[in-house]
Amino acid sequence: MSLAPRTAAAPVSRFFAVRDPDSLHIVCGAHHRNLERLEQRLEDYRLQAESQGGGITLTGLPEGVSIAEFALGTYLQKTMNGIEPGEIEFDGAINAAFSRVMQQTGGAIKGLKTKVSPQTTGQTAYLAALQDESAGLVFGVGPAGTGKTFLAVAIGASELASGKRDRLIVARPAVEAGEKLGFLPGDLEDKVDPYMLPIWDSLRELFGQEQLDRRRLRGEIEVAPLAFMRGRTLKNAFVIIDEAQNATVPQMKMVLTRLGRNSRMVVTGDPSQVDLPSKQPSGLAHAMGILNNVSGVRQMRLTGADVVRHDLVSRIVDAYDKAEARNYNDGRSDAG
């Protein structure tokens, strides 16, 4: 199902030939804007596109280079068929390349009660990384509503259902309780559940209540605050660290080193929404900085363009944004 190769994802370089100079200029765009746009859209694949005599050199992770080749070929063919070149047409060619690759891999995540498919190009790239067996650690960052946690849970649930992993483990920093959960009633799960409701809602949708209850009872699905990961070695497990922007630097180092044999980890969060007290640095941002370009680590960034939500919610958010802008401008006027 993976878009990415099963071997270690080493960068590759391929040459996209365009013999006609005029056609090469059209494909690259004015001042090479199309190539810049291609690099931007495929940044998570570390793509670099450089125009040379007779074509374009594409360098990056194999799946990114393949997507770029198909996008350039589609765009070139469109212009040769008489379609007016432009940014909209070029973006459409990139979207078509993402869709084609997902169709080749089956697109949907299988083995679950609910069919799960990516809804945006960013989600498509993110899902490819989640399905890449050579990526032992995947960072998925972006704003709320981009599906970063739900898609990670869906892949973990699928691997558990297929028998590829023995356990699905989800942890998140219980910042609201200061990681001091002893005063709350009940056992560990009772104490943690208020902070894990979004995860349980996702699992209930993916498995159904009956199967979810059975797997919880057998210990195949585990939830815990991040602090409870200390001292453990997580073997044959799919591990999700959610809301990781609220993990401290020492906590992040601790949990990343918990990975055991035949395990994979996904770390999700929104770096712009840090709730750590005393302005402590976020372990998520720190880890992504020092682990950039480390083999076996993938960093996927989702944006506002990947937000999938009810149209009414979008209109509500827009109304609040406009109101805040008005208040800000009124405040500046008063101050003047």
Helices and strands as residue ranges (DSSP letters): E 12-17, H 21-28, G 30-32, H 33-41, G 43-45, E 48-52, E 55-60, H 62-80, H 87-104, H 121-130, E 137-141, H 148-162, E 167-172, G 175-177, H 188-207, H 209-217, E 221-225, G 226-229, E 237-241, G 244-246, H 249-256, E 264-269, G 277-279, H 283-290, E 297-301, G 304-306, H 311-335
